[in-house]
Amino acid sequence: MVQSLQKPITFAEFIHWKPDNKRYELHDGAIVEMPQPTGEHEDVVGFLAEKLTLEYVRLNRPYSIPKTALVKSASSESAYLPDILLINRLNLSNEPLWKKESTLTLGESIPLVIEVVSRNWRDDYYKKYGEYEGIGITEYWIVDYLALGGRKFIGNPKQPTISIYLLVDGEYQISQFRGNDSIQSVAFPDLNLTAEEIFQSVSR
């Protein structure tokens, strides 16, 4: 739900206004209240967060997955709350907004970001795609376990799809995974996980 405002607001105004008990994003100066996610959505997010945490602990990487940190675009008054945000803690000293506002602005701080698709799928495939690319985030997953996205993104007939965008020469290149395809990740090259295993993480 987009809040009705007289004029666009800045990120600083958004941070000052934002209450702690609800989830909000800032889209081009407009406050957007994020709906309460479904249980199935949270199943997928929890499953992926657990698998990735086990992997970065195994590899002894300086990573963490925060609960409510924001990703801010430098090119617009936008700030997003990803479903999964993987942080490179070694780069946090270079982040001007981290200590006071738990907000990241540099691609070097974010090895991977994941959005699990819900009703507002256009945000993931259009808006966040462009913003994450502009920030310079190396790897961006869109996990469309309900096949909600448009046919030009996930094919016709539509089917559950994981789209992984890798930054190559400043632009995202896409690979897609379905069924028993093994996920191919630059952040976690030894990750032993198929698309179907992710889709099956939903409680039945």
DRENMI-89197 format. One record per residue: residue in three letters; x, y, z of N, C-alpha, C in turn. Coordinates in steps of 0.02 Angstrom, whole numbers, plus 50000, padded with zeros to 5 digits. Example, Ala and Ser with C-alpha at 12.3 -4.5 7.8 and 13.67 -1.06 7.14 Angstrom:
! residues 2
ala506604971650390506154977550390506604983550390/ser506424988850354506844994750357506455000250394/
This chain:
! residues 204
met500424994050000500005000050000500445006250000/val500345010749951500725016949948500395022149991/gln500785025150036500515030350079500365036650037/ser499815039850051499625045950016499995051850046/leu500415055050006500815060750030500745066549981/gln500855072650007500815078549965501385078849915/lys501965076549935502545076949891503025071349909/pro503465069649862503965064449878504385066349939/ile504605061449976505035062750033505735060050020/thr506205062450059506895060250053507005054050096/phe507565050750084507745044950126507815047050199/ala508125052750211508215055050280507535056050315/glu507055058850279506385059750307506055053050319/phe506155048350274505865041650280506135038150342/ile506795038450353507095035150411506845038250476/his506785044850476506535048250536505815046350551/trp505415045450498504705043950506504575036550522/lys504965032050494504805024850492504715021950561/pro504125019150577504025015750641504365008950642/asp504495006350702504855000150709504414993950702/asn503764994750708503334988850713503024986650648/lys503194990050592502934988050527503494988350475/arg503364985150418503864984750365503694989650309/tyr504174994050294504064999050242504664999250195/glu504535001150133505055002850085504925009850058/leu505435012750028505375019249996505485018349922/his504975019949881505015019149809504975026049776/asp505545028549754505565035149720505215040449761/gly505345040649826505075045749869504385044249897/ala504095038549880503435036649905503515030949956/ile503195031650013503205026450064502745020750044/val503005014650045502605008750028502605004050088/glu502005002750114501934997950169501944990950141/met502394986650165502454979850141501924975550175/pro501524971850137501014967650168501314962050209/gln500944959550257501154953750296501244947850248/pro501844944850246501954939250199501554933050219/thr501424928950169501084922650182501554917750217/gly501264912550246501674907450277502114903850227/glu501854902750166502254899350114502864903550095/his502754910050088503294914650072503834914250126/glu503634914150189504114913750244504454906950247/asp504114901650226504434895050221505034895350174/val504924898350116505464898650066506034903050090/val505864908850118506384913350144506784909950199/gly506444906650246506784903350301507234897750277/phe506994893850230507384888250202508024890850170/leu507964895950128508554898650094509044901950143/ala508784905650191509214908850240509614903550279/glu509284898050296509634892750333510174889550290/lys510014887950227510514884650183511114889150171/leu510984895650159511534900250145511954901450208/thr511634901850266512014902850328512464896850341/leu512214890850332512624884950342513224885050294/glu513114887350234513654887450184514184892650201/tyr513984898750219514504903650234514864902250299/val514524899050346514874896850407515374891350390/arg515174886650348515624881250327516244883950292/leu516154889050252516704891950214517094897250254/asn516854898750315517164903850357517204910650322/arg516654912450289516604918950256516364924250305/pro516574930450296516374935850343515684938750325/tyr515194934350321514524936350300514034936150358/ser513464939450347512894938950393512264940450354/ile511694938550382511044939950352510634943750404/pro510584950350398510204954250447509454953450437/lys509084955550487508354954650485507994960350450/thr508204966550462507814972250437508254977650404/ala508864976050383509284981050351509004983050283/leu509134989250264508894991950200509454992450149/val509264992250086509724993550031509494999949997/lys509945004949995509755011549967510095012749901/ser509705015149853509965017149789510255024149794/ala510825025249762511115031949760510805036249706/ser510475033049658510215036649600509495038949609/ser509155036849664508465038849675508325038849750/glu507755041649768507545041449838507165034949850/ser507535029449847507245022849856507665018949906/ala507325014849945507655010449993507235004150000/tyr507554998449994507194992149992507374987650050/leu506904983350068506984978550123506964971550092/pro507534968950069507534962550033507314956750079/asp507054951550047506874945550085507494942350116/ile508044942050078508684939750105509224944450080/leu509604947150126510154951650111510784948850141/leu511254946850098511884944150122512394949850125/ile512684950750184513144956350196513864953850201/asn514314957450168515034956550178515244961250234/arg515354958650293515484962950351516154966550346/leu516604964150305517254967450298517184974350265/asn516634975550230516554981950196516104986850233/leu515864984950292515394989250328515724995750351/ser516374995850361516705001950381516675007350327/asn516535005350265516475010150210515755012450198/glu515295009750237514585011350228514385017350272/pro514215023050242514075029050281513435028650323/leu512965024350305512315024150339512235017850382/trp512745013750387512655007350421512565008150497/lys513005011750530512995011850603512355014650632/lys512105019950603511515023250631510855020950601/glu510875018750537510245017350503510215010250473/ser510705006050487510734999150460510524998950387/thr510855003350348510695003950277511345003350237/leu511304999550181511874998450138511775002050072/thr512325004850046512295008549984512795006149932/leu513245001649951513804999649908513734992349887/gly513814991149823513784984349798514314979849828/glu514884982749847515424978649877515224975749944/ser514714978549975514484976050040513964970450033/ile513734969249971513164964749961513344959449909/pro513594953549931513744948349883513124945349849/leu512554945649884511954942349859511334945449890/val510824946449849510164948549875509644944049842/ile509134942149881508604937649857507924940749871/glu507504940649820506804942549828506384936449812/val505934934649858505454929249847504804932449824/val504574930549765504034934149732503374933249769/ser503004938749775502324938749801501894942749754/arg501334945349778500854948649733501154954549696/asn501624958049727501924963949695502534961949653/trp502454956949610503004954049572503344959149526/arg502974964049503503274969049458503844972849491/asp503784973949557504334977249592504984973349586/asp504944966649593505544962449591505844962249521/tyr505414961449470505664960449402505834967049366/tyr505524972449386505654978849353506064983549398/lys505734986049450506034991349490506674989049526/lys506634983649564507204981549604507764978849560/tyr507584975549506508084973349457508524979149436/gly508224984649415508604990349391509004993649446/glu508704994249506509054997549561509634993349586/tyr509544986849593510084982549617510654982349567/glu510484982349503511004982649451511394989249457/gly511034994749466511355001249472511805001849533/ile511594998749588512004998849649512654994849639/gly512614989849595513204985649582513204979249624/ile512614976749642512564970449679512724964749632/thr513224960749649513484955749604512984950549584/glu512564948449631512114942749617511424944149647/tyr510904943249605510214944549625509784938649604/trp509454935549654508994930049639508274932549644/ile507854930449596507134931149602506844924149606/val506564922449663506294915749675505534916049666/asp505304913849608504594914249590504284907349598/tyr504164905349660503954898449674503224897249656/leu502824902549647502124901949628502014903749554/ala502554905149518502504907049447502024912949437/leu502134918249476501714924149473501954929249421/gly502584929049405502874934149360502584933649290/gly502704938949252502464939249183502784933949139/arg502444932049085502694926749041503354928549009/lys503474934948997504114936848967504694935749014/phe504544934849079505074933549128505164926149142/ile504604922249145504664915249166504404910349114/gly504234912849055504034908349001503294907048996/asn503104903848941502404902248927502364895048904/pro502024890548942501624891949002502074893749061/lys501784897649107502164899749165502284893749211/gln502884893649241503064888349287503534891149340/pro503544888049400504004890449452504714891049426/thr505024896649439505674898249409506104902149458/ile506744900649460507234904649496507664908149444/ser507634914749443508044918649397508634921449436/ile509234919949413509834922449445510184927249398/tyr510254933449421510574938749382511274939949409/leu511774939349365512464940549383512714946849348/leu513074950949385513324957249358513944955949315/val513894957549251514444956649204514554963349167/asp515124966349178515284972849147514724977949161/gly514494977949223514004982949244513284981449226/glu513154975749193512474974049174512314966949196/tyr511674965749213511474959149235511394954349175/gln511664948349183511554942849137511154937549174/ile510644934749142510184930349177510294922949161/ser510224918749212510164911549205509544909449243/gln509184904449217508564902349250508584894949267/phe508254893249322508274886449350507574884249367/arg507424878049346506764875149359506854867749375/gly506364864849407506364857649420506994855249454/asn507324850349425507924847449455508564850949435/asp508514856849405509124860749389509504862349453/ser510154861549452510574863449509510704870849506/ile510604874149563510724881349567511464882849557/gln511614887649515512294889749501512384896849528/ser512784897449581512874903849615513614905749617/val513754911949601514444914449607514634915449680/ala514164917749720514294918849791514434912149827/phe514094906849806514164900249837514234894849783/pro514824894349753514904889749696514814882449714/asp514894880649778514814873649798514124872149827/leu513664876749820512994875749848512654869849814/asn512454864949855512134858849830511384859349840/leu511044862349790510344863849798510014864249729/thr509424861249722509054861649660508484866549667/ala508234868749609507644873249610507064869749645/glu506944863449630506374859849658506424859249734/glu507024858449760507104858049833506884864649865/ile507034870149832506814876649858506054877149855/phe505764875149799505034875549791504674870949841/gln504974865149856504674860349901504744862149975/ser505094867649989505174869750058504534872650087/val504044873750044503394876350067503034870950108/ser502764872850165502404868050207501794865350171/arg501694858850175501134855650141500614853550192/
